[in-house]
């Protein structure tokens, strides 16, 4: 076990049943002897993680609920206090990437649903759990955001808006809690998880290219946990994410125009609706 402030902490992770959330849970349990309280929607996937942990499964438990529902977080707060559970760290990882569409073609329900999961879910969890976390001697909140927060592109209006909102909210909370609580913001780019499940990638070539420019899930998890272990306040993961951050800084308007034009002319069916 590494000599680090993370050792033996009690950590709440949303979106724990697959992808990045699952990887973070496994790494924290196996390398830092953490107790992980997962929040998920799929019992089958949560049980799969528990089985994969083997002898370490005793350090993992989970609750099944929709993070976008405010009342669920109030109930979860009661569950923690009623059972004397004192969390040290909250990692908001749950998120959804809706189908690429022009804003004019997105149903209001899709926009609201994206905002509720990607933004409201993190806000609700922080609102309800921060009072408990601040009782810890090493309180921490880490929000897993996205490079879409830097430079919104054509077809990602709802997603980019939700991630930009989370970035701004996290940065404001960081300053409000400076000196009292470690607040981390992590922005990965495309990552090889099932986040593309809503994109209808029917063409093998398209799927191969998209995954070819994506960061491996294992690498993203490694960088995320390392960032938390070092209490870094801001981390960007992936070559594509670094590129988006740079373009947003030096070409905030022309950069988005250029990248969007490339996407529109790529010939990918994924971006057909943008033409």
Secondary structure, 3 states (H helix, E strand, C coil): CCCCCCCCCEEEEECCCCHHHHHHHHHHHHHHCCEEEEEECCHHHHHHHHHHHHHHHHHEEEEECCCCCHHHHHHHHHHHHHCCCCCCEEEECCCCCCCCCCHHHCCHHHHHHHHHHHHHHHHHHHHHHHHHHCCCCCCEEEEECCHHHCCCCCCCHHHHHHHHHHHHHHHHHHHHCCCCCEEEEEEECCECCHHHHHCCCCCHHHHHHHHHCCECHHHHHHHHHHHHHCCCCEEEECHHHHHHHHHHHHCCCHHHHHHHHHHHCCCCHHHHHHC
